[in-house]
Amino acid sequence: MNVGFIGLGQMGAGMAANLLAAGHRVTVYNRTAQKTQPLVAQGARAATSVAAACSGDAVLTMLADDPAVEAVAFGPDGVAAHLPAGAAHVSCSTISVALSRRLAAAHATARQRYVSAPVFGRPDAAASRRLLVVAAGEPAAVAAVAPLLDAIGQRTVVISPDPPAANLVKLSGNFLIASVMESLGEAIALVAKGGVDRRQYVELLTSTLFAAPVYKTYGAILAEGRFSPPGFPAPMGAKDIRLALAAAEELRVPMPLASLLRDRLLALLAHGGEQLDWSAIGALPAKDAGLPGA
């Protein structure tokens, strides 16, 4: 397929490279133009504007937050204004349910297709095509972009014909991941203060009762204190919990644990954690417990 890819950060660069490896013709755009060069060396074409990346069968966006997606999608130079009728916008960004709803309406008005396809996985998973893709959109639209989703992830789960449903699932998943990090951090602080080796403790947990990937990944990070460089920066994690709470407020679903996680992430940022991985919230219990070096 002839596709555009907008947003070449830690996640987007690996995803675009996998589209190239799968044989798709890829035009890449990034606000910082130099980030396009490694992909150009792999066969991509560099676009000098958002509009120039929107002339093909589809365009994928992988951007940091709602304002970044709004800037790229709307306005006279945006995706909605330049994507051909019948072509698809595949939004892989973790954005609010409300913005996904606006995107769906704008693309429908322009007679374009819109598929929400946020992904679960860290940058290493993006580079090695091990992402889990959560997709939602009209069945014909999802089918049309399925080769692209297959190229960026190991599995695609189609949730709903309503695009915002995928964003709700993604936000709920990030809430659960943050819950794991907080609870692991508290448990590790407890046993560490009691004299138990934290690495041995995490190995015990993740090889028996808690063998799921999220426990293995974040348990190892917490046990070793590997919070820099960040795979997912703490401010982005704080943003996602805020978006989950906004969705919960709209749906009138109390989420007291999400409120706690919001405050924990704010505490991490207040203590200078802007440049750390969001998993560093799992180090706060050790700090609260007065453990040396926390």
N, C-alpha and C positions, 0 to 999 in steps of 0.2 A: 504494500500500500504506500501511497505518497502521503506522508504525515509531517506535521510540524510538532516541535516540542519546545515548550516555553518554561524556563526555570531550571537552571543547571547547578543547583546546590548539591549538597552531599547525597541526597536521594535522587534528584533528577538526572545528574550526570550518569549514574549507573544505569538508570532506566532507559535513557536515550541510547546508551551504548548497546544495551541488549536489543533494542529495536533494530539498530544497525546490524547486529550479529544475526538477527533473524531474517535479514534480507530486505527489510523495508527501506524505502528512500526517505531519509529524514532531514528536515530543515530545522536547525536549532536557533533559538534566540534566548539571550540572557541580557539583563540590564547592564551587567559588567561584561563587555564584549569578549574580553580575553578568556573567559571561561568556555567559550565555544571552541577554542583552538584544539584541545585534545580530541574532541569529537570530529572536527574537520579532518584531523589527521587519520581518523578511522573511516572517513568517507562521507561524513555529513556535509551539508551545505549550510553556511552561516547566513542568517537573515539580519538585516540591519534595523528591522522594526517588527513590532508584533504583527502588523498587517502582512508583511512579507512571509511570515511563517504560517499564514492561514489560507493558502491557495490550494491545498490538497484535499484528500478524502477526509482527513480528520486532523485535529490539533489536540495535543495533550498538554495540560498545564500541571505543574508541580511547584507550588509557591507557598510562601511561609504562612500567610494568614489572610483574613478577609480583606483588609485594605489592599494587599498585593494582588489578590484575585480580582477585586473590583477594578483596579487600575488597568489590568490587562484585558478584562472581559468587556468593559463598558466604554462608552465614549466614541468619538469619531474615528479613532485609530485602533479600536479594540477588536477583540475576537468576534463579537456579535455583529459588528459592522462590516467585517471583511470575509468571514467564513462563507463559502458558497452555499446556496440553498441545497439541502439534502446532506451536506457534510456534517460531521459530528464534532462536538467539543467534549472531550473526555477529561473531567476534572478529577485529578488524583490528590489534590490538596486536602488537608484536614481543615474544613471550614464549618461555619455555623449552618444549622438547618435552615435558618431564615435566608441566608445568602444562596444556598442551593436552590431554594424555592424561587428566588428572583432569577437565577440563571436559567432554570427550566422555563420560566415564563418568557424571558427575553429571547431565548433560542426558538421557542415555539412561534413567537411573533415573527421572527425572521425566517421561518420555515427551515430551521436547522435542527439537527438532532443534538440531544444533550444526554450524556451518561455520566452519572456520578460514580467514581471508582476509586475511593480512598484505599490506602494500602496499609497493612500491618507489616512491620519489619524495620530494622535499623539499616544504616548505610551499607554494611557488609552484605545484608540480604538483598538489597537493591542491586548491588554490583554482581551478585552471583545468581540472580533470577530466582530467589527464594521467597519473594514477597507473597503474602496472601492478599488477594484483591477482592474487595467487597464492592459489587457492582449493583446499580439500580438504574432503571430507565425503561422506556418502551422496548418490548421484546425485539422488535426489528432493529432498533438502534443498538441494543446490546449485541445482537448477533452480528451486526455489521462491523463492530470494533473488536469482536472476540479475538481475531488474530493478533491484535495489538496487546490486549490484556494477557494473552497466552505468552507473549514475548517478554513481558516485564515481570511475570510472577510464576510461581510453581502451581498455583491453584486460583481459580476465580469462583467465587460464590455469588450467585445472583440472588439478591434479597427481595426485590420488589420492582414493580413497574414505575414506582414513584421515586424519582431520584433522591429527594431529601432523606429517604429511609436509610440509604447507605451511609450518609453523614451521621445520622443518629446512631447507627451501629458502631461506626468508627469512634465517635466520642464516648460511647458506653464502654468500648473496649479499652480506650486509653484511661478511663476512670478505673477500670479493673486492674490495669497494669500498675497505676499509681498506688492503688490499694495494696497490691502485693509488695511493692517497694517499701511502703510505710510499715506494714506488718512484719516483713522480713527484718527491717531495720530495728524494730522494737525487740523482736525475738533474739536477734544477734547481740544487741546491747545487753539484754538480760543475761544470756549465757556467758558473754565475754566478761561481764563484771563479776560473774561467779567463777571465773578462772578457766572456762572452756575455750579451747582454740577455735576461733571463728571459722577458719577454713575447713577444719575437720567437721565442725557442726554443719556447715552448708553442704559439704560433700555427703554427709549422712542424710540430710533432708532430701537433697535433689537426686539421690540414687535410690530412694525408697518411697516415702510418703508423698513427696512433692517433685515428681520427675518430669513435670511439664516444662516445655521450653522456656516459658517466662520465668519460672523459678530458677532454672539452670543459668539462664543469661544474667538475670539481675542478682541472683545469689552470688555468682562469681564476682560480679562488679562490686557488690557491697563488701564481700569478704576481703577483697584485695584493695578496696578504696580507689578503683580506677574511674575517676570522674572527669578526667581531662586527658586528651581533648574530648569534647562532648560528641556523642553520636546523635543525641537529641538535646539541644540546649534547654536549660531550666526555664527561661522565659517562654519557650514554646510549650513546654508542659503546663505551665501556669495558664497560658492562653487556652489550652484544650480543656482544662478543668473548668475554667470560666464558661466556655461554650457549652459544656455538658450541663452546668448549672442553669444556664440560660434556657436550654431546651427543657430541662426539668421544670423550670418555673412556668414556661408556656404550657406544658402538659399537666401542670399541677401534680408533680411527683416529688414528694419530699426526698432529699438525698443528703442526710446529715453527714455521712462519711465523706461525700464530695466536698461539703463545706469545710470539713476538717482538712482535707487535702489541699484545698485552695489556701487555707491559712498556713499550712506547712510549707507550701511552695513560696508563699509570700515571705515567710521567715527565712527560707534559704536565700532568696533574692536580697532580703534586707541585710543578711550577714555576708554579702559579697559573692553570692553564688551565680552571678550573671553568666560567667564563662564556664560553668560546670555542667555536666550532664544532669538531666532532671532526676536521675536515680540518686543523686546526692541528698535528696530528702531522706533517704534511708540511713544517712549518717547523722541526722539530727537527734535521733534517740540516744546515740552514744554520747553526743555533746551534752544532752540534757542529763544523762546519767553521770557526767563528770569523768568519763573514761579518758585516760591520757591519750593525747594525740588526736582526739576526735575533732 
